[in-house]
Amino acid sequence: MSEEKTGMKELEILLSRRWVLKSEDKELYYQVRDAIGEIRRFAREKLGCQVIENALLVKLEKIPPIPRPFMGAIEFTSPEEYAFLCVLLMFLEDKDGEEQFILSQLTEYISANMPGQPVDWTLFTNRRRLVKVLRYAAAQGLLRVTDGSDDLFMDRETGEVLYENTGASRYFMRNFPRDIMGYSRPEDFRESDWFGGDEDRGVARRWRVYKRLLFSPGMYRREGPEEDFEYLKYYGRRLTDDLEQTFSCQVHIHKGSAFVLAGPDCHMGDVFPGGNALSDIILLCCGQIRQKAESGQWQVEADETIVVSRLDFEQLLREVKERFGSGFTKSYREQPDGEFVREVTEAMERLTFIHSEGQTVTVWPLAGKMEGRYPDDYKGGTKA
């Protein structure tokens, strides 16, 4: 193994997880700590990311230059749930590690600290939202259920649960280099990562390009500064060698897009296709998009994107279901067309195959990188 490969597996672990908690996997925790030197070197030089290492956990702060929908808490479906999470973090901030508390203490704290009117816990909607937040927090390792069940609280507001604070909540939120009270735009949170001086412009650009490639399924010219693709023009070969020597991957750089394609031994995050029915359907959709582009029905722009109306895109999804639906799993075969279109559209947007805005859908170049088709002897339809 070359020097570049030292710590590769442990770096992949930190890239694919929020953190490694000692309490949950002591052996893995010490394995990552043993490789911390190489991890810090890569994080500092290539990503500009902070590595947090202490007696509780090891964490690589992964702040994306361009936020994507899949980077949030996808379990949450309302702003109130994010608000409950923030107040929960405030509540845990004053607790010691392994300190226990009961649910009613938390609900009283939330009612007293939520902006606006106090939260009415007699409403099932509010209880359900808080339970969703608490389950998310437990899954992330912020707290543990010591006694009781949150189903009791879901049934009635007097239901109690005993929790234990793990101490990890203090490292859940990122550290900002300056007082965020002066921020007025969402962009301020992203731009706070970059140096302001011209002498550091090249360093900030390198960090941004590496992050865009490693933290997202694709890097597109239409998004972000044009200078990022100028960097790939001049330093793309060096970047490719660097990433392919560090990880089991391939780097593909095109005129309007760039991608890191994971190899069989690369495990630095979720991969597509995921070996499920929805992945198969999306691959079939990509195949039909490619056919429309190659036939000239859909025009490919100079930046490798395709812009179509929402009606045309939804019609393509219906055609995929009609043409290949007999090969789908039962749930997708029997799914109403409207629900099928909605689910596939949301999944393709989450995975950055498309971006929808109003009545327009932009098909990103990622949709042209792969496609699915049934074998020639498939009886349910013609070859894709």
C-alpha positions, 0 to 999 in steps of 0.5 A: 500500500502506498503512502497515499493509501494510508488511512484511506478506509478510515477516511472513507468511514468519516466521509460516509458517516456523521461521526464515529462514536466511541460508545457505539463502536469502540473498535472502529473508534480506535481504528479511525484514531490510529489513522488520524494523522493521514486523515487530518492531512487530507482534510486540511490540504484538499478539503479545508475541513476540520477534524474533531477528535476527543474521548467521545467521538471522531468527526469530519466536518463536511460542509458542502459548498452547494447544499442539496436536499438529501443533505438535510434530515430527510425524515423531517417534513416540516419546519417545526421539526427542525425547530424542535431539533434546535431547541433539543440541542439547546436543552442538551447543551446544559446536560452532562454526559450520561445525565438522565432526564424525563420527557416532560422536562424537555416538553416544558423547556420547548414550550418555554423557549420556542418562538411565538405561542407555547407549544400545545402538547395536547395536539397529536401533530405536535407530539408526533413531530417531537417523537420524530425528532427524538427518534432521529436524535437517538439514531444519530447518537445524541441520546438514548432511551433508558426506560419507557416508550415514546409511543406512550407520549404519542398516545397522550401528552402525559406519557413519560420516557426516561432518556440519557444524554450521550454528550455528543450533542455539543458536536452536532452543529458545526463551528463557525469562524465568526459570530453568525448573528451578523449573517443575513442570507443563507449564502453567508453560512457557506461563504464563511468557509472561504478566505476573503483575501486574494492571496488565498483564493487558489486554496479556497477554490481547491477546497471547494472543487474537492468538496463539490466532487466528494460531497455530491453525486455530480459537479455541474458548470451551471452551479457555482463559480465558473472558476471551479471548472477553470481549476479542473481545466488546469489541474484536473489531471493532478486532481484525478491522480490524487483522488484515484490514488487515495480512493478506489474510484474513477474521476470523469471530467467533461465540458459541463460536469465532473463526477467521482465514480466509486469502484467496488472497494470504495465505501465513502457514502451511499451509491447509485444504483442501490439494488432496489426497484426504484433505482431500476426505474430511474435507470430506465428513465435515464435510458429514455432521456438519453434516447430523446436527446440522441434523437433530437427530441430533447435539446442538449444545452452547451453545458450538457443540461436538458431543459424541458417542461414539467408536463413533458418530463412527467409524460416521459415517466408515464411512458416508462411505466406504461412500457416497462411496468410489467417488469416492476415490483408489484407495488410500482406496477399497481401504483397510480400514475400520479403517485408514481410520477411524484415518487420518481420525480422526488427521488431523481431530484434528491439524487441530483438527476434533475432539478425542478422549478415551477413548470420547468425541469432541468435534467442534469448531466448525471442522467446521461452517465448511466442507463438501464434496459431490459434484455432483448428477450424481455416479453413485457415490452421492447428493448429499452 
